[in-house]
Amino acid sequence: MKNISYIATKPYCTSTGFQASNPATGETIEGSFANNTVEHVGIACAAAEEAFVKYSRTSDKARAEFLQEIATQIENRKDSIVARAMLETGLPEMRLAGEVGRTCGQLRMFASTLDEGSWVRAVIDTANPERTPLPKPDVRLTTAPMGPVVVFGASNFPLAFSTAGGDTASALAAGCPVIVKAHGSHPGTAILVAEAINEAIHICEMPAGVFSILSSDISRIGVDMVKDLRVSAVGFTGSLGGGRALFDLCKQRSTPIPFYGELGSTNPVFLLPETLSTKTEALAQEFVASMNMGCGQFCTNPGILVALKGDKLNEFIELSKQALANVAPQTMLSAGIHSAYESGAEKMQAAKGVEVVATGAKGGINQAESLIVKVSADTWLENPDLEHEVFGPFNLIVECDTPDQMLKIVQRMYGHLTATLHASENDLLQSSALVDKLRDKVGRIILNNWPTGVEVCQAMQHGGPYPAATFSATSVGGRAIDRWVRPVAYQNMTDSLLPDTLKNSNPLGILRLVDGEYTRKAW
């Protein structure tokens, strides 16, 4: 079937389509995908709006079973999904097989969140009619799903941050229908995953409009999706420029909506003196491995490294140079991403005061040449552009004259997803102000580890102050579900009309805050 997309499980074909290309060879890949129009956006949004009425009122148990079934259907198609994704992204089989596992793990994590049930954070303050001078009413607080959600597929994660990725999984868990804008670099992968979701919809007898997927080889379709007034929220992972444009559109609507965007982060790493002195070689090896993981195309790639100038930093740089020489060239996700990387790297090299210290091997078509440059702290502080993300295997080392300069760097920084400290106990004791200030700048602080590799677990925070994210909300972990719900209070409501989360009998057995005490008891 040519020029295909799916709206409410039905295939929609368009008169024109586009094809994906293999970034490793530049060749066009078999299969064509829909150039959807604003008309198709309207059909998908209408279907989602209709589905919301029923889907938002399904039980947590039913939605958990739906998420589990999506994971099962993806696993049933694992071989074909991985094979297609390899063609469309240039990523190796092992990486993509692991991403299938992560995608299914996210779905099942949210299913377990729903099964446990306390995620709604129910609060009950019972009435006190004898209170003076005014009686106290009965007030009860829970959450309600917001409505249809638009999710933009990410370029760097064709599975875990795309069609059935974290945004889709958490929105479906919350009770919100999802309309996905497939990423133009891996549309075939997106369609295969969409077919898995469609099958789960049929098996679990969910309303068809709970999921649709649209595509286009131009950006206009995404604008039309965001502007449709039936959409209640947007999830996005991508560039600062593109994300900011969509964010502004969300604010300019007659009914503004939240835009949960992950827009860019350079994830600063701080090498503190004692640890740099005692673990120089190990740190250099780990650093080069982290910055080149996935060809540097992870949102937590360490793009800035900060340390005190001196012999040990010089030794670290020399060892990093040696390690980088042994890294084989890697194919980037697309020709567009490769072009943007080369442009960003060239701009950084041309900036005043920047010195190239190490380069990786040159490669073939769409393969990135790894690059490490350095700059003085004074120069970095004078030029905010040096903090901008270069998406790929790039790192800027900032040489500080004093510990106080390190603190000034943190104070001047934008928001980031992560900050990493390689430090001994003694280092930390002498740098308490640095650690404290980092809390205001990032979503996750890492000690003696590297930022690449985000653990999918209930405690994970994958967001940060702008521009790392638009609202500091996490897109990974249990609390990602909070983005798609809103608080609703019931005052003096009869018990029979309350949602199960707030009924006196606590039929779900969830943990609730009742008159200031957490309990699972009924009364």
Number of C-alpha atoms within 10 A of each C-alpha: 9 15 21 26 27 23 24 23 21 13 14 19 18 15 10 14 18 19 18 23 20 21 26 22 13 13 11 13 14 9 15 19 26 23 21 25 17 15 10 20 23 16 15 27 29 18 22 29 21 17 22 23 15 13 25 22 14 13 13 21 15 18 24 22 18 25 29 21 22 28 25 18 19 25 19 12 15 17 14 15 23 25 15 17 26 22 22 25 25 19 23 15 14 11 13 22 19 14 19 25 18 19 26 26 19 27 29 22 22 30 24 18 20 22 19 15 18 16 20 22 15 21 21 22 16 15 15 12 11 9 10 8 6 9 11 15 15 15 16 22 19 21 19 18 25 22 24 33 27 28 30 25 30 24 22 25 22 31 29 27 26 29 34 31 27 29 33 28 29 28 28 28 26 28 27 32 32 30 30 29 24 28 22 23 26 29 31 25 25 28 21 20 26 24 19 20 26 23 16 22 22 13 12 15 11 19 20 20 26 31 30 29 28 29 27 23 19 11 11 12 20 22 14 16 27 24 20 17 16 18 24 22 24 26 24 26 25 18 17 19 11 13 23 18 11 19 21 12 16 23 13 12 13 9 12 16 20 16 25 25 29 31 24 25 33 27 28 29 25 23 22 22 20 17 18 23 15 12 13 20 18 13 21 23 17 14 22 25 20 22 28 27 17 21 25 26 22 22 28 24 31 30 25 25 21 25 23 22 16 12 10 18 21 13 16 21 21 16 18 24 20 17 19 24 14 11 15 17 18 25 24 27 27 25 19 12 19 21 14 15 21 17 12 18 23 12 13 22 17 12 14 12 14 19 17 15 15 19 16 21 16 12 13 12 14 24 22 27 24 26 22 26 20 22 20 17 22 16 16 23 17 10 12 12 12 20 20 16 24 26 25 31 29 29 28 27 26 27 22 21 15 12 15 12 18 21 17 14 18 19 14 14 15 20 26 29 31 30 28 23 23 21 19 17 10 12 16 16 11 13 17 10 12 20 18 10 13 23 14 15 23 28 23 19 19 13 14 14 15 24 24 21 12 15 13 18 15 14 11 18 25 27 29 26 19 21 21 28 29 21 17 22 22 25 27 25 21 21 20 24 27 19 23 27 19 12 14 11 15 16 13 12 13 9 12 9 10 13 14 17 25 24 18 14 14 17 13 17 16 23 21 24 17 17 12 10 11 13 13 16 14 11 6
